Amino acid sequence: MRVERLILEDFRNFTRAEFLPAPGVNVIYGNNAQGKTNLMEALYLLTGQRSFRPSRESDLVRFGQSQGIIEADFFAGGRSQNVRMVLGGGRKTVSLNELPVQPSELTGRYFAVVFSPTELSLVKEGPAQRRSFLDSAISQVMPRYLKTLAAMNRALSQRNTVLGDMSRFAGLEGMLEVWDRSFAKMAYSVIHARRRYIRRLSPKAGEVYKGISGGREELTVAYQCTIPGNWDAMTQQEGEQAVLEALAANRGEDLRLGFTGVGPHRDDMDLRIDGISARSFGSQGQQRSCALALKLAECGVIEEIAGERPIVLLDDVLSELDKKRRDYFLSDIHGGQVFLTCCDSGSIRGVTRGMTIRVDRGQLRSRRVTEGRASRKTDKEEAQDVPASGTGHGGTHQ
């Protein structure tokens, strides 16, 4: 897929901004705190998922305004489409091709993969970040997974509440068993979906990592489940029973701690380089290579399952990579639509065709790149080359 036009109104630090991205590489540059990441965030929010930045919903609307708007024309599914998202009042109102839809309905229709400094720490951080990566990736190719995950989390929350109440009130064992059964049903579905996804992801990630390492190292990815059993051979009934048995075996510890200690909410992805834990023993370069391999493999899985190449959003990550990894990264995503941020358009060598977009206090100046000559013109000339506009106030809402 590709984005053909993006319009922002009262979003973050933009009063109004509009530009027509190139189908190839779009270099978004400018000083810090001018709005570069805000553009990337707007492009990602149209997937229907939460922002990749930690923020409140109210932070998305420009100061002093009651609502903000993100609108895009995009090509996917063999046709041009339009999506419009209105933010404000603590909720999102969305229309797709002029028909009202829930934000979750955008998932599976509009595809984007984001790389940010947070993603580069995917390997060395704790299991929660890897679970989040996995859940977000699965939902893009299997939108109903989000509902299953939400149902599991509701059952988990209720079970934890009962566990806490059992220390003060008697006779709640029956209620705990009810939530055990509800949790087990959803937990099996989540584990099953995650394992299926990793079976697709692992060989692609291994291939990418082999390319980055020059064939010297091998990356393997496996699902690390807190509930024992031969999950590959289990039926749904057997899987649910395995969850129930694990909950029963761990009940004493759960009652002591007041929360559920086993299940998909405690699982992890096991990443190994030549059989050795990448998290525990990998160098910083190896860990970053693993993270890049996982994200590029995610792009490959989306294209394989959905038949659409996702747009790729590179938010200030290339500067943190050495030349070898940067060159491999840019060459591997060649052919799709890419948006990347940096402080200086001249810092990205080798981009010969696409567009540069300068962001200055919420204003945009964009121009087409031909044979790598983008950085040779002045800002005034840039503004005349491609339809683009923008007014805003920079600073706090980078």
Steps between C-alpha positions, in 0.01 A plus 500: 500500500600864479381832639412747225403802712512594867305786661532610863284755680569602859701184554786536751688817396342526153225753433459362149741303285464314173742319272508241224761234587717338239441128445864427595713658773375810680766673712346714776764730645542806719618606843380331816154578641358621168248220430684224311390223734148644502474427127615143556253459785212621285590251226512217755177587685307426182571129556238525775753409767633705787782743445854367519570794733393501865237773517145583598225533243465870585866558407418426135287815466671838459499714812185709533298297247213260563583253224769399253471328162717253311391420145673297231442374150670164459521222243438147628297201398542596137320836535528852637340549841449776757520493877413783738557498875363768733664521843355672803279455799691192605403296193570446132235531230602323181363473148633274226396587146243738654336225709525510882709218647660410830874581526572128530348447153794687345726217612542269205406774251785749550845350568800669661811380684681749722867501607585732787778506761260302721495217246881487502478411870252222426755226569668629815183611680260277693240252366216757504655691209542184292142394573382845391696469174354156438140602576521812283652305211239223515210746511604656169447171315228356726284790625269278709803416716461835678153399622628165621790667682266756659262224614790309654621810684149563637479144628848534648405823677188340647696194613757722670221689678355174631845386613534818702151466648560137605745616766213687671184309409412130502299308241646655184652179361210450262538850359873443451427184301263694274773749414753219467289347221447834328870584520604152378287528186645836398852409612507197269398718203769759579775239541389324181504826299838607636661164426361494145628852438848422630520199270464745210719769657797289608637390159459852358676657800776240473552578133520875564740454792721275291522778240590761762768278654643399164395140558720465807221469759158335522194645675217277621167618642277279715196545723578458868182382673448499876251214468668165426386259232543398137306794361566408137301179543219629723138539399310799635340286770839361603652849499227642721543207737875562515433861604250387767747249640775763512268744681405230751865405562594865555194599706679504833765739370236713327304531826815597688597769247147610405545467123523237227856382447464278192347561158556696179535824698827356638634339182798618297681471168827311526764657273824311452815570298680177424304338782590764762252745655517831310357688798743365759818468296456693173706812436323830438558460127363145501193608698427782258546263207248264661249783541543607136463139387175463694349819358605427142364148540172656617484689168553171318225319692250780428581486130476120498165479679322820396654544155588860590845645564463721809627853512817519708547777757859558615493749785851615585654154501754509215730733692528234771616232255844450356549536124479126433165457673365826356591405143353151537184642652441751221577250226270234647194726508557627146185483290247605762395839633730622776482802732811580702591785731840659549643840588659565159381372160863478389573241769319230298731418213392271221135612489479603135126508442216597729419812699644721770266667749642770721313560826543836668271596790216291365539624143586274207709565191533202271660426166568208271845344490656419164843335481585602856477877445247574774728685739632742241201731491395763747197478724320752280560285193394188687165649585429563133571148373225287653156592636550523875387731770511533872463744782554434865688567818807298586647406831320289752329253269796348314 
